[in-house]
Amino acid sequence: MTMLPDFRLETHFSKWEFRARYHMTASDAESMSMRDLLAMATPEEREEFEGLWLGYTETYGAPDLRETIATTFENRSADEVLCFAGASEGIFAANAVILDKDSHAIVVTPNYQSHETLPAAICEATGIPLDPNDGWSLDIDRVADAVRPNTKLVTINFPHNPTGAILPLDRYRALIELCRKHGIYILHDEIFHGLGPTGTAHLPFVADTYERGLSLNVMSKSYGLPGIRIGWIACADADVLSRMERMKHYLSICSSGPSERLTKIALNNRDEILARNCSIVDENLPKWDAFFARYPDLFDWYRPDGSCMAFPRYKGTEGVEEFTRALVEESGVLLLPSTIYRSALGKTPVDRFRVGFGRKNLDEGLAAFDAHMRRRRS
């Protein structure tokens, strides 16, 4: 079995996420307590949760949960939804069943590492960089030039981690038409769909618009409920879903029954939850605007299109790796340097860092960050 490389982002977080005093780079929205989520349940849903038989569940996911997930789509049914233990299991299963050693895959860079290392462990892969001088957009002509006769999969992620960019709709449609022409699957990591500043225009789910589109989503990010550990892929291709279900037999086998009940409650209240989380983004973004405005000589800042992350540039002479190391070790402020996002498939930015603004209580961390910068200047 091919050994996968160290997962740099998760290794970094395993060291610092629960040690740093101020987690300023989180990619998830503000979470809530079990009590608060259950308060949203109907009496019937509360009884389903409290009276749950704690046995195995269906590999595909509970039928009523898949029906609820299907309501988030325009054109997909419960039979076209497969649940996973979080998003990472879905990423693994999709790559494992679509690709083989004779395939070729295309991924955007920078990326969440498994979107690159998993296909590269199976077959040849080509990275297509997002352009920071074009709003971190994707050049569809470059994708077209990278297509080979054996290209089986294109993986994208919008709103994008770590930049928060959303692909313009015309380019998104052009990418779908390109893949349709060549019979290529699109795995679209849509886990930040619905999250962003008020008025954010999100792309249509790829599973709703393309017969070979795989829509990956999860409760962790936009909904702010990573402790539930439920994700899913929706796809119109029944054969791919069936093969992923059989792959899941080697992985989690089935989802957690209590988590399925909690997911159903959350999705039945998704409008309220998403509105709450987007309001936190609205509150926090001006605070980052003001912070970076105080240090124009050291940072280039721009507002992202969506999600709760951005990828500003650091212009200090010591470099972003040393800057973020000193910041967390001396002042307890955790950021994510762009070196974590380096790619084996081509150059990626080395002077950026990821900030988050989807959680409450940003002020204390910003104050510590500000104090660190003032000490640095003096």
N, C-alpha and C positions, 0 to 999 in steps of 0.2 A: 504494500500500500504506500502511495506517495505521501511523504511527510510534508505537511504544510508549514510555511515559515511562521515565525513569531508574529502574533497579531499585535502590531505596535500600539494602536490606539487603546485596545483593551488592557495591554500590559502597563501602559502609562497610567490608565485609570485605576488599575489594581493597586498601584503604588500610592496614588495621590487622591483619588476621588473621596475617600472617607477619612483622609488625614488632613487635607487642606481645610483651612477655616472658611474659605470663601470659594465656592464652586461657581466660577464665572464663565464656564464654557459648556454648560449642559445643553444637550440637544433635545431634551424633552420638556414638555410643558409642565406647569405646576401640578403636582399630584394631589390626591385627596385621601381622607381616611376611609376605612371600611364603613364606619358609621355614616359618613356623609354620602357615600355611594348608595348604601342600602336605604337611606332616607328617600332616595329618588324612586325606589321600587314600588310597584303596585302591590297590594296585599297578596295577589297570586304569585308574583315574582318573589316576594319575601318568603312565602311558604315553599316555593320551589327550591330556594337556597337553603333554608333552615331544615327542610325535610329531605334533603338530597341523600340518596343512597350512594355511599362512597365506593362504588365499584368502578370497573373499567367503563370507558365511554367509546363511542364509535370512532374508528380511525379517521373518517372524513370530518368528524365533528358532529355534535348533536344536531339533529334535523331542524329543531326550532331555532337554534343559534344560526345555522347556515341560512335559514329563511330570513332571519333578521339582518345578517350581513348582506344578503342579496338586495335588500331594500336600499342599501347605500349606492347601488348601481342603477343605471337606466335600463340595461338590456340583459342582465345576467340573472339566472335562477339559482335556487339553493343547490341544485344538482351540479352547478358549475362553480362551486366553492369548496375548497379543501382547507381545513384548519391546520395550524402548526403550533408548536411550542415556541412562540415568538417569531420574529422575522428571519432570524439567522438560519433556522431549520428550513424555512421555505427557500431561501437563497441556495442552500446546499442541495436540496432536493431538485430544484429546477435545473441547476447546472448539471447535476449527475444524470438526469434522464434525457436532457436535450442534447448534450455533448458526448462525443467519444473521442478516442485518440486521433481519428482522422478528420475531426471537425476543425473549424476556425471560429473564434469569437471576437467580438468588438465591444470594448467598454470605454466609457468616458473617464477622463482623468482631470483633476484628482478624484478619488473615490473612497467610499467605505471599503476597506481593504478586501473583504471577502468577495466583493464584486469583481475583483481582479485576480486574486490568488486562487480562487476555486476554479474558474475556467482555465487559467494558466497551468494548473496542476493536471488538467485533463488533456488539453490540446494547445495548439498555437493561439495566441491572443494578440490583438492589436489595440493599442490605446489611442484614443482621439482626445486631445486636450481641449477643455473649455477655454475660451479666449477672455482673459480679464479686461482686455481693451474693447471688448464687444459685450459688456455686461455679463461676462461668464457664459456666453451663449455657445451653441454647438454649430459648427460648420458642416452642413449636410453634404456638401460636395466632398469634403474630406472623408466622411463616412462612406460615400459612394465609391470613392477611389480605393478604400480599404476592403471593400467587399470582394470575396473570392468565390469560386464555384462551390466550395465546401463550407462557406460561412453559414452557421446554423443559428447564432444567437447574437443579438445586440442588447446590451444592458445599459439603461439610463436611470437617472434619479433626479426628478424635479417635483417640488422644490429640492434643490441640491444641497447635499452635505459635502463640504462645509460652507458653501458660499451663500446659500439661500436663493440662488438664481432660479427663475422659472423660464423654460424655453418659450420663445414666442410661438403663438398658435400656428402660424403659417409654416414655421420650421418643423414643428411637431407633426403636422399633417404631411409635410414632405418626407419626413423620416418614415412614417407609416407607409406611405405609398412606395418608397424605395424598398422597404422590407417586404411589402406585399408582392412587388415585382419579382423578387428573388426567393420568395418563400421562406423568409427568415423570421424566427421568433423574436419578439421584443419582451424582455423582462423589465418592467418599469417599477422601480422602487418608489412607491407613492406614500411612504409612511408619514410624510409631513403634509399630505393633502388636507386642506381645510384650516391649516394654521398659518397665521401671518397677520400683518396689520389689517385693520378693517378695510374692506374693499378689495382685498387681494383677489386677482383673477386666476383661479387654478385651472390647470389643463383637464380635459375630459379623461376619465379613467381609460387606460389603454384597452382593458378587457371589454369596454363598451364600444370601442371604435375600431378594433382590429381583431380579426378571427384568430390570429396567432399571437395575440397580446396576453401577457400574464401580468395581472395587477397584484402587486405585493403590498399588503398593509398590515398594521399591527396596532394594538392598544397602547403601545409604549410612548409614542411621540406626540402626535397631535392631541390625543386624548389624555396624555399625562398619566397613564396607568401601567407603567412597566412591570409592576409587581404582579399583575394578572397573568402575564406570559402567554397571551393568545395572539396569534397572527393568522393570516390567511392569504391564499392566492386564489383569485377568480380568473377563469379562462374558459373560452368557448370550445376549446379542443379537448374532447372527452378522453382521448387516448393519452394525452400528456397528463391530465389530472389522474387518470388511473395508474399510470406508471409512477407518478409522484406519491400516490397513496401507498403503493407497494414499497417504494423506497422508505416511506415513513415507518414501515414495519421494522426496519433496522435502526430507527432513530428513537423517537419518543413513544411509538406505538399508538398512543392516543393522548388527547389533551386532559388536563385536570378538570374534573367535573365541577368543583366549586368555581374555578376560573371561568368555565363556560357560562355558568349562571350569572356571574358578575359582569361578564362581557355583554350578555344580552341586556342586562339592566342599563349599562352604560350606553350602548348603541341605541336603545329606545329613548335615551335622553341626550343624544349626541348634539342636537342643536344647542341645548343649554350648556353642555360641557365645552363645546368648541367656542361658543360666544364668550364664555368666561375666560378661556385660555387666550383667545385673541385680544380680549380687553387688557390682559396682563402685558401682552406684547405692545399694545398701544401705549400703555403707561410707561413701559421700560425704554422703548426706543428713544424718546427725547432725552432721556438721561445719558444714553450713550452718545447721542448727538452732542450734548453739552460737554461731556468728558473729552471727546476727541477734538472738539473745537478749541480746547485749552492747550493742546499740544500739536499744532499743525506741523511743527518741525520734525516731529517724531512719528506721526501716524498719518496714513491716508485712509479715510473712512468713507464708506458709501452705505446707503441703506439697501438691504437685500429686498428681493421681490416678495419673498414669502418665508415661511418657517419661523423658527425662533433663534436663528444663527446668522452670523455674518463672518467675513473673512478679511478684516482690515490688514493693511500693510504696515510693517514696522521698519522705520528708516534709521534706527540707531546703528552705530558703527560696530557694536559687539555682535550683532546678529540676533535673530529671533530665538535661537535655541538657548543662548546664554541669557537673553532678556527674560524669557519665561521661566528658566531655572531659578534665576535670582529672585524673581517675583514670588514664586511659590515658597522657596526656602526662607526668604527673609521676611516676607509680608503675608504669607499664607494665602495668596491669591492664585488660583489655578486657572491657567489658560492652556490651549492646545496648540503647540507650534506646528507650522506647516510641514516641518520635517517628518512628522508623524504620517503625513499624507504622501510621502514620496512614492514614486511608481517605478517598477522595473520595466515599464513599457514606454518610457519617455520622460522628458523633463517636466517637472511640476514646480510651482512657486516655492522658493525657500525663504521668503521674507514676509510671510503672512502668519496669522494666528487666528484661531476660532474663538469667538465670544458667543455667549448665550444670553437670551433675554426673555425666556419663557416662564421663569419662576419668579415668585414674589420675593420681597426683601432684598432687592438689588442694592439698596442704598448703602448698607454697611460694607459690602464688598467694594463698591465704587469708592467709598471713602478711604478704604485701605489701599486701593490701587492708586488713588490720587496722592495719598501721603507718600507712597513709595516713589512716585514720579517726582514729587517735590524734593524728597531726600536725594534722589539721583541727580537732580539739577544743582542742588547746593553742594 
